Amino acid sequence: MVEIAPDPDAAVRGIADGSTVLIGGFGPAGQPYALIDALRRSGAGDLTVVNNNAGNGTTGLAALLATGRVRKIICSFPRQTDSFVFEELYAAGRIELEVAPQGNLAERIRAAGAGIGGFYTPTGAGTMLAEGKETRTIDGRVHVLEHPIRADVALIRAHTADGAGNLVYRKTGRNFGPIMATAARLTIAEVTRTVPVGGLDPEAVVTPGIFVDRVVVTG
């Protein structure tokens, strides 16, 4: 049975130093701000964070990076007009970066949830992103072997949860949440509201409750 946490701080309890944390969001859309802030307050360090980008402005993921407790970030878009927190940390050698093309990033997360041991893709072949990776020619085209990204924790944002942890999302807030929920040992969902079991149309459920461990309502 899913746990309904009383607040974000209770929801993130037990996240240990050295954890790999998947954080949903495409820029601000679908980013679990309350859970990120709670993780920041928790004091957990030496983290590896996986996200589409490397933070915006000074809130959310950027605020977590600013604490200096993120050792490494895996993302597709590390540099944007307002990614100055990450840029300063990277220039000072205080954070490691692994760039993954967006399709590769999504598929590596999905592969972890699906139990796939790896996959070949032409994306990145012949570039710096393929250095040190196994390659294979398939149908006359060079492909690069990519490995799944499995995580200790996933922090995601959904719109509504029922009492069993089934989730529905709102528009583009759906982005990385569904695949991240399947790829972590512990999945924590921040939601706008909860409804009783049976209160969601089963056809509208995107993430089944079997993949969700904790839910917290943040409005």
C-alpha positions in Angstrom: 0.0 0.0 0.0 1.3 3.4 -0.9 2.2 5.8 2.0 0.5 9.2 2.0 3.2 11.4 3.7 2.1 14.3 5.8 4.6 16.8 4.3 7.5 16.9 1.8 10.1 16.5 4.5 8.6 13.2 5.7 8.2 12.1 2.1 12.0 12.3 1.4 13.1 10.8 4.7 15.8 8.1 4.4 17.4 9.3 1.2 21.1 8.5 1.8 24.3 10.1 0.9 25.6 8.9 -2.4 22.1 8.2 -3.8 21.3 8.5 -7.5 18.1 10.6 -7.8 15.9 10.9 -10.8 14.1 14.2 -10.8 11.2 14.8 -13.2 10.6 17.9 -15.2 11.2 19.6 -18.5 12.5 22.9 -17.3 9.8 24.0 -14.8 7.1 21.8 -16.2 6.5 18.8 -14.0 9.4 19.6 -11.7 8.6 18.5 -8.1 9.7 21.7 -6.4 8.4 20.8 -2.9 10.3 17.5 -2.9 13.5 19.1 -4.2 13.4 21.7 -1.5 12.8 18.9 1.1 15.7 17.0 -0.3 17.8 20.1 0.0 16.8 20.5 3.6 17.5 16.9 4.4 21.2 17.4 4.1 21.8 14.3 1.9 25.0 14.8 -0.1 27.3 13.2 -2.7 24.3 12.9 -4.9 24.0 11.9 -8.6 21.0 13.7 -10.1 19.4 12.8 -13.4 17.2 15.5 -15.0 16.5 16.9 -18.5 18.5 20.0 -17.7 20.8 21.4 -15.0 18.4 23.8 -13.3 16.8 27.2 -14.0 17.4 30.4 -12.0 17.8 30.0 -8.3 14.9 27.7 -7.4 14.1 24.0 -7.6 17.0 21.9 -9.0 19.2 25.0 -9.2 18.8 25.6 -5.5 19.7 22.0 -4.8 22.9 22.3 -6.9 23.8 25.5 -5.1 24.2 23.6 -1.9 27.2 21.8 -3.3 25.8 18.4 -2.4 25.3 17.1 -5.9 28.5 15.4 -7.1 27.3 14.6 -10.6 24.5 15.5 -12.9 23.4 13.5 -16.0 21.3 15.7 -18.3 20.6 16.7 -21.9 20.7 20.5 -21.6 23.3 21.7 -19.1 23.5 25.2 -20.5 20.6 27.6 -20.8 20.2 31.4 -20.4 19.5 31.0 -16.7 21.7 28.0 -15.8 24.2 30.2 -14.1 24.3 28.1 -10.9 25.4 25.0 -12.7 27.8 26.9 -14.9 29.6 28.4 -11.9 29.9 25.0 -10.2 31.1 23.3 -13.3 33.7 26.1 -14.1 35.0 25.7 -10.5 35.3 21.9 -10.9 32.7 21.3 -8.1 30.3 19.2 -10.2 30.7 16.4 -12.7 28.7 16.4 -15.9 27.5 13.6 -18.2 25.7 14.8 -21.3 23.1 12.4 -22.8 21.1 13.3 -25.9 17.5 13.7 -24.9 16.2 10.6 -26.7 19.1 8.5 -25.3 18.4 9.9 -21.8 14.7 9.0 -21.9 15.4 5.5 -23.3 18.1 4.8 -20.8 15.6 5.5 -18.0 12.9 3.6 -19.7 15.2 0.6 -20.2 16.0 0.5 -16.5 12.3 0.2 -15.7 11.7 -2.4 -18.4 14.6 -4.6 -17.3 16.6 -4.1 -20.6 20.3 -4.5 -20.2 21.3 -2.1 -22.9 20.5 -0.9 -26.4 22.2 0.3 -29.5 21.5 3.7 -31.0 23.0 5.8 -33.8 22.6 9.0 -31.8 25.9 10.3 -30.7 28.0 7.9 -32.9 31.1 9.5 -34.2 31.0 12.3 -31.6 32.7 12.9 -28.2 29.6 11.4 -26.6 30.6 8.0 -27.9 34.1 8.0 -26.6 35.0 4.9 -24.7 31.7 3.2 -25.6 31.2 0.0 -27.5 30.0 0.5 -31.1 28.5 -1.9 -33.6 27.6 -1.4 -37.3 23.9 -2.3 -37.9 22.4 -2.0 -41.4 25.5 -0.2 -42.5 25.2 2.5 -39.8 27.4 2.8 -36.6 25.5 2.4 -33.4 26.6 3.1 -29.8 25.8 0.9 -26.9 24.0 2.7 -24.1 23.3 1.4 -20.6 20.2 1.8 -18.4 20.1 4.5 -15.7 18.8 2.8 -12.6 18.3 5.0 -9.5 17.8 4.8 -5.8 15.1 7.4 -5.7 12.7 9.1 -8.2 11.1 12.4 -7.3 8.3 13.2 -9.7 5.3 15.6 -10.0 1.8 14.4 -10.9 -1.6 16.1 -10.8 -3.8 13.6 -9.0 -3.2 10.4 -7.0 -5.7 7.9 -5.6 -5.3 6.1 -2.3 -3.5 3.2 -4.1 -0.9 5.5 -5.6 -2.2 5.5 -9.2 -1.2 8.7 -10.9 -2.5 11.0 -13.6 -0.6 14.0 -14.9 -1.5 17.4 -16.3 -0.5 18.1 -19.9 3.3 18.6 -20.3 3.9 17.9 -16.7 3.7 14.3 -17.8 7.2 14.4 -19.5 9.7 12.3 -17.6 7.6 11.2 -14.6 6.1 8.0 -16.0 9.4 6.4 -17.0 11.3 7.7 -13.9 8.7 6.1 -11.6 9.5 2.6 -13.0 13.3 3.0 -12.8 13.9 3.7 -9.1 13.9 1.6 -6.0 11.9 4.3 -4.2 9.4 6.5 -6.1 8.0 9.6 -4.4 5.2 11.6 -6.1 4.3 15.2 -5.3 0.6 15.8 -6.3 -1.9 18.6 -6.3 -4.7 16.4 -4.8 -5.7 12.9 -3.9 -8.9 11.1 -4.4 -10.3 7.8 -2.9 -9.5 4.5 -4.6 -11.9 4.3 -7.5 -12.0 8.1 -8.0 -9.8 7.9 -11.1 -10.9 6.7 -14.5 -8.7 3.6 -15.0 -8.3 4.6 -18.6 -6.7 7.9 -17.5 -4.1 6.3 -15.2 -0.6 6.8 -16.5 1.5 5.5 -13.7 0.1 2.5 -11.9 0.4 2.5 -8.1 2.6 -0.5 -8.1 5.5 1.8 -9.1 4.7 4.5 -6.4 5.9 4.2 -2.8 5.0 7.6 -1.3 2.7 10.4 -2.2 2.6 13.9 -0.7 0.0 16.6 -1.5 1.5 20.0 -2.0 -1.3 21.8 -3.9 
